[in-house]
Amino acid sequence: MADINRQDIIRGMMAEVDGLSYSMASASLEAVLTCVTEALSNHQSITLSGFGKFAVHHRRARLGSHPRTHQPITIPEVIVPHFTPSPNLKKLVQKPSEKIQ
């Protein structure tokens, strides 16, 4: 099964909502992604009931080793986006996939 991209999501939105034009679906998707991006960049979390939660996680600085030289190095602290799926989404993902034609 092929990965889904932005165009596929827009087409899916158009199929779900009667009369939704490509430009309106595209603008709607862009607005949602902008809201999520801005919230995460401000270290806020986003909870979408029945889907999941987007948040940022802090990874502490830690000791590691250079893969080529095996010399010890310090891996710096980093803040990364994180997604936690809802229980409903977890159940749906666990079901055997059916081919969608």
C-alpha positions in Angstrom: 0.0 0.0 0.0 1.4 3.4 -1.0 1.9 6.2 1.4 -0.6 9.0 1.5 0.5 12.6 0.7 -1.1 16.0 1.0 -2.9 15.7 -2.4 -4.5 12.4 -1.3 -5.8 14.0 1.9 -7.3 16.9 0.0 -9.0 14.5 -2.4 -10.3 12.5 0.6 -11.7 15.6 2.2 -13.5 16.4 -1.1 -15.0 12.9 -1.2 -16.2 13.2 2.4 -17.9 16.6 2.1 -20.3 17.2 -0.8 -19.6 20.4 -2.8 -16.2 21.0 -1.2 -13.9 22.4 -3.9 -10.2 21.5 -4.2 -9.1 25.1 -3.2 -11.4 25.1 -0.1 -10.1 21.6 0.9 -6.6 22.7 0.4 -7.1 25.9 2.4 -8.8 24.0 5.2 -6.0 21.5 5.4 -3.4 24.3 5.4 -5.2 26.1 8.2 -5.3 23.0 10.4 -1.6 22.3 9.8 -0.7 25.9 10.5 -2.7 25.8 13.8 -0.9 22.6 14.9 2.5 23.9 13.9 2.0 27.2 15.7 0.8 25.5 18.9 3.7 23.1 18.9 6.2 25.9 18.3 4.8 27.6 21.3 5.1 24.4 23.3 1.4 23.9 23.6 -0.3 20.5 23.1 -3.3 19.8 20.8 -5.8 17.1 21.7 -8.2 15.9 19.0 -10.8 13.7 20.6 -10.9 10.3 19.1 -7.7 10.8 17.2 -4.8 11.7 19.5 -2.7 14.3 21.1 0.2 16.3 19.6 2.7 17.6 22.1 6.4 18.5 22.5 8.8 16.3 24.5 12.2 17.4 25.9 15.0 14.9 25.4 17.7 15.5 28.0 21.3 15.8 27.1 23.1 12.5 27.3 26.3 10.8 26.7 26.8 8.8 23.5 29.5 7.6 21.2 30.6 8.7 17.7 29.5 5.8 15.4 32.8 5.8 13.4 35.4 6.6 16.0 33.6 5.3 19.1 34.8 8.4 21.0 32.4 9.6 23.7 30.4 12.6 22.8 27.7 14.7 24.5 24.3 14.6 22.6 22.7 18.0 23.3 19.2 18.5 24.7 16.5 18.7 22.1 12.8 19.5 21.9 10.9 17.2 19.5 7.2 16.9 18.4 5.4 13.9 19.7 2.1 12.2 18.8 0.1 9.9 21.2 -2.7 8.1 19.4 -6.1 7.8 21.1 -7.3 4.4 22.3 -9.8 4.4 19.4 -7.1 5.0 16.8 -4.9 2.3 18.4 -7.8 -0.2 18.1 -8.4 0.8 14.4 -4.7 0.4 13.6 -4.6 -3.1 15.2 -7.5 -4.4 13.0 -6.4 -6.4 9.9 -6.2 -4.1 6.9 -8.8 -4.4 4.2 -8.0 -3.4 0.7 -9.7 -0.1 -0.2 -10.5 0.2 -3.9 
